[in-house]
């Protein structure tokens, strides 16, 4: 057990610094969901923090941790006060300061001033995030709003900055645009789907006529950018007027869903306009929460799709044409019944040919750092690996991972929401976007205006960050799929 900030009370200088930089860091809330556990935990008294897996840390080190952040690929280095999520972190080290995109104005020019923020630790309850569960954490609160985070005052006047630009993907407009072009150009005009059922139907053309829904990954572009291009190039953008973007919540715990409090989402390529009228309507009718500034900017599952969306719109619409509006929805740790409820609310929007649907999801997160070491050899019972010596050389771990992902893809292609839930439950596959996927599958089942076979996904691409050979390794899987309506 190592103490951060010295033994006993943290000094006044450290706390002044914490208050000063609190505006620039994210509020990260850990929960007891499978695969998520607190990394740093506050002690009962203000200013005393301990860490369960790092060596003794000096005040200078803590200052560095408070002042700097870096997000690289699917590894998330982030701290607010002293809260981190272990599964997303392999190591913590001081990194260079994040850079704002040179194409974007400073955030002070983009949105209204936020209320003064201070850092504080709550020994028993989460006052800033009343829906959060789990052990005690360090949080951020507003001194002018002592209840849950309130939305920004004006939807039409505020812009969410590209908070992951320069780390998860390039913040240079020319470099980012060139990368997206290269990955899109690498997608062939025709391919054979990889799902068991869809493969039997033969080759499909890319783009697919009438494809209005896709599943695409959301890791750092160095890992998932090429795979995501398959989904984006498969989509039919010709009649688009509105884009529903559904992604999971990685940091903010909620059992329902939330939408944005902003009027625009910025990217290094340009800004995307939010359909504020519809987000207002569904927030009221669906009972959605509003993401505040910290929650919105901390979540990467939505942001990682924005450059691709902007690129595809720029390729399919002229600058003087009205571009489709964005409807971002962050889906929490939903129960099957909640997914069915949200699906029934979403279903009336499916038959409209001008509506597109983008589901943000990575697939299997395998490794001890993700607390998922499921392994099943052919004709054997599944097991949780404790040692690499129990793995047959004829069937390496990465083959088992691919088999589990294939089962998940087949379950999605079945079109049965219950079948997908059953497969994920049986294997424990760590599909981080399983809840957004479940919402759309439930919506397709609830929609009465669709013809037979509409809304059935076909997977066209499967990649992994690495090929796992032992328990020391880890990997994340990236899949791309489309559905025709």
C-alpha positions as CSV (number, residue, x, y, z in Angstrom):
1,X,0.0,0.0,0.0
2,X,1.6,3.3,-1.1
3,X,0.5,6.8,-0.1
4,X,0.3,9.5,-2.7
5,X,1.0,13.1,-1.8
6,X,3.1,12.2,1.2
7,X,2.1,10.5,4.5
8,X,-1.0,12.0,6.0
9,X,-2.6,15.2,4.9
10,X,-1.7,16.4,1.4
11,X,-0.1,19.8,1.4
12,X,-1.9,23.0,0.5
13,X,0.2,23.5,-2.6
14,X,-1.0,20.2,-4.0
15,X,-4.6,21.0,-3.3
16,X,-4.3,24.5,-4.9
17,X,-2.8,22.8,-8.0
18,X,-5.7,20.3,-8.0
19,X,-8.2,23.0,-8.0
20,X,-6.4,24.9,-10.7
21,X,-6.2,21.9,-13.1
22,X,-9.6,20.4,-12.2
23,X,-11.1,22.2,-15.3
24,X,-8.6,20.4,-17.5
25,X,-9.1,16.8,-16.4
26,X,-11.9,14.4,-16.7
27,X,-14.3,13.0,-14.0
28,X,-13.8,9.3,-14.1
29,X,-16.3,7.1,-12.3
30,X,-15.5,3.5,-11.7
31,X,-18.2,1.0,-11.1
32,X,-18.6,-2.6,-10.1
33,X,-19.5,-3.8,-13.5
34,X,-17.6,-6.8,-14.8
35,X,-14.1,-5.7,-15.8
36,X,-14.3,-2.3,-14.1
37,X,-12.7,-1.7,-10.7
38,X,-11.3,1.4,-8.9
39,X,-7.6,1.9,-9.4
40,X,-7.1,4.7,-6.9
41,X,-9.3,5.1,-3.8
42,X,-9.5,8.0,-1.4
43,X,-9.1,7.4,2.3
44,X,-11.7,8.8,4.7
45,X,-10.0,12.1,5.3
46,X,-9.7,14.8,2.7
47,X,-6.3,14.8,1.0
48,X,-5.2,11.3,1.9
49,X,-5.0,8.9,-1.0
50,X,-3.7,5.4,-1.5
51,X,-3.0,3.2,-4.4
52,X,-3.2,-0.5,-4.5
53,X,-0.6,-1.3,-7.3
54,X,1.9,1.5,-7.8
55,X,5.1,2.2,-5.8
56,X,5.4,5.2,-3.5
57,X,4.9,8.4,-5.3
58,X,6.3,11.8,-4.5
59,X,4.4,15.1,-4.5
60,X,6.2,16.0,-7.8
61,X,4.9,12.8,-9.4
62,X,1.4,13.5,-8.2
63,X,1.6,17.0,-9.6
64,X,2.7,15.4,-12.9
65,X,-0.3,13.0,-12.8
66,X,-2.7,15.8,-12.1
67,X,-1.3,18.1,-14.8
68,X,-0.9,15.7,-17.7
69,X,-2.9,13.1,-19.5
70,X,-2.3,10.9,-22.5
71,X,-4.6,8.5,-24.3
72,X,-3.0,6.0,-26.6
73,X,-5.0,3.5,-28.6
74,X,-7.3,1.5,-26.4
75,X,-5.1,2.2,-23.3
76,X,-6.5,5.1,-21.3
77,X,-4.2,7.2,-19.1
78,X,-6.3,9.6,-17.2
79,X,-6.7,11.1,-13.7
80,X,-9.0,13.4,-11.9
81,X,-8.0,14.0,-8.3
82,X,-6.9,10.4,-8.0
83,X,-9.5,8.3,-9.8
84,X,-8.5,5.8,-12.5
85,X,-10.0,2.7,-14.0
86,X,-7.7,-0.3,-13.9
87,X,-8.8,-2.3,-16.9
88,X,-8.1,0.6,-19.2
89,X,-4.7,1.2,-17.7
90,X,-1.5,-0.8,-18.1
91,X,0.8,1.8,-16.6
92,X,0.7,5.3,-15.4
93,X,3.5,7.8,-16.2
94,X,3.8,11.5,-16.8
95,X,3.2,12.3,-20.4
96,X,3.3,15.4,-22.6
97,X,0.5,17.8,-22.3
98,X,-2.4,17.3,-24.7
99,X,-2.5,19.6,-27.7
100,X,-5.5,21.3,-29.0
101,X,-5.9,21.0,-32.7
102,X,-4.4,24.0,-34.5
103,X,-7.5,24.1,-36.7
104,X,-9.8,24.7,-33.7
105,X,-10.1,27.7,-31.5
106,X,-9.4,27.4,-27.8
107,X,-12.2,25.9,-25.9
108,X,-12.9,29.3,-24.2
109,X,-13.9,30.6,-27.6
110,X,-16.1,27.6,-28.3
111,X,-18.5,27.5,-25.3
112,X,-19.9,29.5,-22.5
113,X,-17.7,29.8,-19.3
114,X,-18.1,26.9,-17.0
115,X,-18.8,27.4,-13.2
116,X,-15.7,27.3,-10.9
117,X,-14.6,23.7,-10.3
118,X,-13.0,22.2,-7.3
119,X,-11.8,18.7,-6.5
120,X,-13.1,16.9,-3.4
121,X,-13.4,13.4,-2.1
122,X,-16.5,11.9,-0.7
123,X,-16.1,9.1,1.8
124,X,-19.4,7.4,1.3
125,X,-21.6,8.8,-1.5
126,X,-21.2,10.1,-5.0
127,X,-22.9,13.5,-4.9
128,X,-21.8,14.6,-8.3
129,X,-22.9,11.4,-10.0
130,X,-25.9,10.1,-8.0
131,X,-26.3,7.1,-10.4
132,X,-22.7,5.8,-9.8
133,X,-22.1,2.7,-7.7
134,X,-19.1,1.0,-6.3
135,X,-16.4,2.0,-3.9
136,X,-15.5,5.5,-2.8
137,X,-13.8,7.7,-5.3
138,X,-12.5,11.2,-5.8
139,X,-14.8,13.4,-7.8
140,X,-15.3,16.8,-9.4
141,X,-18.1,19.1,-8.3
142,X,-19.3,22.6,-9.3
143,X,-19.2,25.1,-6.5
144,X,-22.3,26.8,-8.0
145,X,-24.3,23.7,-8.5
146,X,-24.2,21.3,-5.6
147,X,-26.4,18.6,-7.1
148,X,-25.8,16.4,-10.1
149,X,-24.0,18.0,-13.1
150,X,-26.3,20.4,-14.9
151,X,-26.3,20.8,-18.7
152,X,-24.5,23.7,-20.4
153,X,-26.8,26.7,-20.6
154,X,-27.2,26.9,-24.4
155,X,-27.3,24.0,-26.7
156,X,-27.0,26.1,-29.9
157,X,-24.0,28.2,-28.6
158,X,-21.7,25.5,-27.3
159,X,-19.2,23.1,-29.0
160,X,-17.7,19.9,-27.7
161,X,-14.0,20.1,-28.4
162,X,-12.1,17.2,-30.0
163,X,-10.6,16.2,-26.7
164,X,-8.9,13.0,-28.0
165,X,-7.3,14.6,-31.0
166,X,-3.5,14.5,-30.9
167,X,-3.5,11.3,-28.9
168,X,-6.0,8.8,-30.1
169,X,-5.9,10.2,-33.7
170,X,-4.1,12.9,-35.6
171,X,-5.0,16.6,-34.7
172,X,-3.6,17.8,-38.1
173,X,-6.4,18.3,-40.6
174,X,-4.3,17.3,-43.6
175,X,-2.7,14.3,-41.9
176,X,-6.0,13.0,-40.5
177,X,-7.8,13.5,-43.8
178,X,-5.0,11.7,-45.7
179,X,-5.2,8.7,-43.3
180,X,-8.9,8.4,-43.7
181,X,-8.6,8.6,-47.5
182,X,-6.0,5.9,-47.5
183,X,-8.0,3.5,-45.3
184,X,-11.2,4.1,-47.3
185,X,-9.3,3.5,-50.6
186,X,-8.0,0.2,-49.3
187,X,-11.5,-1.2,-48.9
188,X,-12.3,-3.4,-52.0
189,X,-15.6,-2.8,-54.0
190,X,-16.7,-6.3,-53.2
191,X,-16.2,-8.8,-50.4
192,X,-17.5,-12.0,-48.9
193,X,-19.0,-11.5,-45.4
194,X,-17.4,-13.3,-42.6
195,X,-20.5,-14.3,-40.5
196,X,-21.6,-17.9,-40.8
197,X,-25.1,-17.0,-42.2
198,X,-24.1,-14.0,-44.3
199,X,-21.2,-15.9,-45.9
200,X,-23.6,-18.4,-47.4
201,X,-25.4,-15.5,-49.3
202,X,-22.3,-14.8,-51.3
203,X,-20.3,-11.6,-52.1
204,X,-21.7,-8.2,-51.3
205,X,-20.9,-4.8,-52.9
206,X,-19.3,-2.0,-51.1
207,X,-21.0,0.4,-50.6
208,X,-24.2,-1.6,-50.1
209,X,-27.3,0.0,-51.5
210,X,-29.7,0.8,-48.7
211,X,-27.2,0.1,-45.9
212,X,-28.3,2.6,-43.2
213,X,-26.8,1.0,-40.1
214,X,-23.2,0.0,-39.3
215,X,-21.2,-1.4,-36.4
216,X,-17.7,0.0,-36.2
217,X,-14.8,0.1,-33.6
218,X,-13.7,3.0,-31.5
219,X,-10.1,2.4,-30.4
220,X,-7.2,4.6,-31.4
221,X,-6.9,5.0,-35.1
222,X,-3.5,3.3,-35.1
223,X,-5.4,0.2,-34.0
224,X,-8.9,0.3,-35.4
225,X,-8.8,3.0,-38.1
226,X,-8.4,0.6,-41.0
227,X,-11.1,-1.8,-39.8
228,X,-13.6,1.1,-39.2
229,X,-13.1,2.1,-42.9
230,X,-14.9,-1.1,-44.0
231,X,-18.1,-0.1,-42.1
232,X,-18.1,3.5,-43.2
233,X,-17.5,2.7,-46.9
234,X,-20.3,0.1,-46.7
235,X,-22.9,2.6,-45.7
236,X,-25.3,4.3,-48.2
237,X,-25.0,8.0,-47.5
238,X,-27.1,9.2,-50.5
239,X,-30.3,10.1,-48.7
240,X,-29.0,10.9,-45.3
241,X,-30.5,13.8,-43.3
242,X,-29.9,12.6,-39.7
243,X,-27.3,10.3,-38.1
244,X,-28.0,8.5,-34.8
245,X,-24.7,7.7,-33.1
246,X,-25.0,5.2,-30.2
247,X,-21.9,4.3,-28.1
248,X,-21.2,2.8,-24.7
249,X,-20.3,4.6,-21.5
250,X,-16.7,3.8,-20.4
251,X,-16.5,6.2,-17.4
252,X,-19.8,7.5,-16.3
253,X,-22.1,4.9,-14.7
254,X,-25.8,5.0,-15.7
255,X,-28.4,2.3,-16.2
256,X,-30.2,4.2,-19.0
257,X,-28.9,6.5,-21.7
258,X,-27.8,10.1,-22.1
259,X,-27.4,12.6,-24.8
260,X,-25.3,15.7,-25.3
261,X,-25.7,19.2,-23.9
262,X,-23.8,20.7,-26.9
263,X,-24.9,22.2,-30.2
264,X,-21.8,21.1,-32.2
265,X,-19.2,18.4,-32.1
266,X,-15.8,19.6,-33.3
267,X,-13.2,17.5,-35.2
268,X,-9.9,18.6,-36.7
269,X,-11.7,18.4,-40.1
270,X,-14.6,20.7,-39.1
271,X,-17.6,20.8,-36.8
272,X,-20.7,18.5,-37.0
273,X,-24.0,20.1,-36.1
274,X,-26.2,18.4,-33.4
275,X,-29.9,18.0,-34.1
276,X,-30.8,20.0,-31.0
277,X,-34.5,19.8,-31.6
278,X,-34.6,16.0,-31.7
279,X,-32.2,15.6,-28.8
280,X,-34.4,17.9,-26.7
281,X,-37.4,15.8,-27.7
282,X,-36.0,12.4,-27.0
283,X,-34.3,13.6,-23.8
284,X,-37.8,14.4,-22.5
285,X,-39.7,11.5,-24.1
286,X,-37.2,8.8,-23.5
287,X,-36.1,10.1,-20.1
288,X,-32.5,10.5,-21.1
289,X,-29.9,12.2,-18.9
290,X,-27.8,15.1,-20.2
291,X,-24.0,14.6,-20.4
292,X,-22.2,17.5,-18.9
293,X,-19.0,18.9,-20.3
294,X,-16.7,16.5,-18.3
295,X,-18.6,13.4,-19.1
296,X,-19.1,14.2,-22.8
297,X,-15.4,15.0,-23.4
298,X,-14.2,12.0,-21.4
299,X,-16.1,9.5,-23.5
300,X,-14.3,8.3,-26.5
301,X,-16.8,5.9,-28.0
302,X,-18.7,8.7,-29.7
303,X,-15.8,11.0,-30.6
304,X,-13.8,8.3,-32.4
305,X,-16.5,8.2,-35.1
306,X,-16.7,11.9,-35.7
307,X,-13.8,12.3,-38.1
308,X,-15.1,9.4,-40.2
309,X,-18.6,10.8,-40.2
310,X,-17.2,14.2,-41.3
311,X,-15.1,12.6,-44.0
312,X,-17.9,10.6,-45.5
313,X,-20.2,13.7,-45.5
314,X,-17.6,15.7,-47.2
315,X,-17.3,13.0,-49.9
316,X,-21.1,12.7,-50.4
317,X,-22.4,16.3,-49.9
318,X,-21.3,19.6,-51.4
319,X,-20.3,22.4,-49.1
320,X,-23.3,24.5,-49.9
321,X,-25.7,21.5,-49.3
322,X,-27.4,21.0,-45.9
323,X,-25.4,18.3,-44.1
324,X,-27.1,15.6,-42.0
325,X,-27.5,16.4,-38.3
326,X,-26.1,14.3,-35.5
327,X,-28.0,12.6,-32.7
328,X,-25.4,11.3,-30.2
329,X,-26.7,8.8,-27.5
330,X,-24.5,7.3,-24.8
331,X,-25.9,4.0,-23.6
332,X,-25.1,2.9,-20.1
333,X,-25.1,-0.5,-18.3
334,X,-28.6,-1.3,-19.4
335,X,-30.7,-4.4,-18.5
336,X,-32.4,-6.4,-21.2
337,X,-35.7,-4.8,-20.4
338,X,-34.2,-1.3,-20.6
339,X,-32.6,-2.2,-24.0
340,X,-36.1,-3.4,-25.2
341,X,-37.6,-0.1,-23.9
342,X,-35.0,2.1,-25.6
343,X,-35.3,-0.1,-28.7
344,X,-39.1,0.5,-28.9
345,X,-38.5,4.2,-28.5
346,X,-35.9,4.2,-31.3
347,X,-37.9,1.9,-33.6
348,X,-40.2,4.6,-35.1
349,X,-37.0,6.2,-36.6
350,X,-35.9,3.1,-38.5
351,X,-38.2,3.1,-41.5
352,X,-37.3,6.7,-42.4
353,X,-34.8,6.4,-45.3
354,X,-33.1,9.6,-44.4
355,X,-32.0,8.2,-41.0
356,X,-28.6,6.5,-40.5
357,X,-27.5,4.5,-37.5
358,X,-23.9,4.1,-36.3
359,X,-23.2,1.7,-33.4
360,X,-19.8,2.1,-31.7
361,X,-18.3,-1.1,-30.3
362,X,-15.1,-3.0,-30.0
363,X,-15.4,-6.7,-29.5
364,X,-13.4,-9.0,-27.3
365,X,-11.0,-7.4,-24.8
366,X,-8.8,-10.3,-23.8
367,X,-6.1,-10.5,-21.1
368,X,-5.5,-10.3,-17.4
369,X,-5.6,-6.5,-17.5
370,X,-9.2,-6.8,-18.8
371,X,-10.0,-9.6,-16.3
372,X,-11.0,-11.8,-19.1
373,X,-9.0,-14.9,-19.9
374,X,-11.7,-17.2,-21.3
375,X,-10.4,-20.1,-23.4
376,X,-12.1,-23.0,-25.1
377,X,-10.4,-25.5,-27.3
378,X,-12.4,-27.5,-29.8
379,X,-14.4,-30.3,-28.3
380,X,-13.4,-29.2,-24.8
381,X,-15.2,-27.4,-22.0
382,X,-14.5,-23.6,-21.6
383,X,-12.1,-22.6,-18.9
384,X,-10.6,-19.4,-17.3
385,X,-6.9,-19.6,-17.9
386,X,-4.6,-19.3,-14.9
387,X,-1.5,-20.5,-16.7
388,X,-0.3,-20.6,-20.3
389,X,1.0,-24.1,-19.8
390,X,-2.6,-25.4,-20.0
391,X,-3.0,-24.1,-23.6
392,X,-2.5,-26.7,-26.3
393,X,0.1,-25.7,-28.9
394,X,-2.2,-26.8,-31.6
395,X,-4.9,-24.3,-30.6
396,X,-3.3,-21.0,-29.4
397,X,-5.2,-18.5,-27.4
398,X,-5.8,-16.1,-30.3
399,X,-7.7,-18.9,-32.1
400,X,-10.1,-19.2,-29.1
401,X,-10.6,-15.4,-29.1
402,X,-11.5,-15.5,-32.8
403,X,-13.9,-18.3,-32.2
404,X,-15.7,-16.4,-29.3
405,X,-15.9,-13.3,-31.5
406,X,-17.3,-15.3,-34.3
407,X,-20.0,-16.7,-32.0
408,X,-20.9,-13.1,-31.0
409,X,-21.0,-12.0,-34.7
410,X,-23.2,-14.9,-35.6
411,X,-25.5,-14.0,-32.7
412,X,-25.8,-10.4,-34.0
413,X,-26.4,-11.6,-37.5
414,X,-29.2,-13.8,-36.3
415,X,-31.3,-10.7,-35.6
416,X,-32.4,-12.1,-32.3
417,X,-31.8,-9.8,-29.4
418,X,-32.3,-12.7,-26.9
419,X,-29.8,-14.8,-28.9
420,X,-27.2,-12.1,-28.6
421,X,-27.8,-11.6,-24.9
422,X,-27.5,-15.4,-24.3
423,X,-24.2,-15.7,-26.2
424,X,-22.6,-12.8,-24.4
425,X,-23.8,-14.2,-21.0
426,X,-22.5,-17.7,-21.7
427,X,-19.1,-16.7,-22.9
428,X,-18.7,-13.5,-21.0
429,X,-17.3,-11.9,-24.2
430,X,-16.2,-8.4,-23.3
431,X,-18.0,-6.6,-26.2
432,X,-17.9,-3.1,-24.8
433,X,-20.7,-1.9,-27.1
434,X,-23.0,-4.8,-26.3
435,X,-25.7,-2.5,-24.9
436,X,-25.9,-0.1,-27.9
437,X,-25.9,-3.2,-30.2
438,X,-28.7,-4.6,-28.0
439,X,-30.7,-1.4,-28.3
440,X,-30.6,-1.4,-32.1
441,X,-31.4,-5.1,-32.3
442,X,-34.4,-4.6,-30.0
443,X,-35.5,-1.6,-32.2
444,X,-35.4,-3.8,-35.3
445,X,-37.5,-6.4,-33.6
446,X,-40.0,-3.8,-32.4
447,X,-40.3,-2.0,-35.7
448,X,-43.4,-2.9,-37.7
449,X,-42.6,-0.9,-40.8
450,X,-39.7,-3.0,-41.9
451,X,-39.8,-5.7,-44.6
452,X,-38.5,-9.2,-43.9
453,X,-34.8,-9.4,-43.6
454,X,-34.3,-5.7,-43.1
455,X,-32.0,-4.6,-40.4
456,X,-30.0,-7.9,-40.4
457,X,-26.3,-7.2,-39.9
458,X,-23.5,-8.6,-42.1
459,X,-20.0,-8.5,-40.8
460,X,-17.3,-7.7,-43.4
461,X,-14.2,-7.1,-41.4
462,X,-12.5,-8.6,-38.3
463,X,-9.1,-7.5,-36.9
464,X,-7.2,-7.7,-33.6
465,X,-4.6,-5.4,-32.0
466,X,-2.3,-8.5,-31.5
467,X,-2.3,-12.3,-31.6
468,X,-2.3,-13.6,-28.1
469,X,0.0,-16.5,-27.3
470,X,0.2,-16.4,-23.5
471,X,-1.3,-14.8,-20.4
472,X,1.2,-12.1,-20.6
473,X,-0.4,-10.8,-23.8
474,X,-3.6,-9.0,-24.4
475,X,-5.7,-7.9,-27.4
476,X,-8.8,-6.0,-28.5
477,X,-10.9,-7.1,-31.4
478,X,-12.3,-4.8,-34.0
479,X,-15.3,-5.7,-36.2
480,X,-17.2,-3.9,-39.0
481,X,-20.7,-4.7,-40.2
482,X,-23.6,-3.1,-42.1
483,X,-27.3,-3.6,-42.2
484,X,-29.7,-2.8,-45.1
485,X,-33.1,-1.3,-44.4
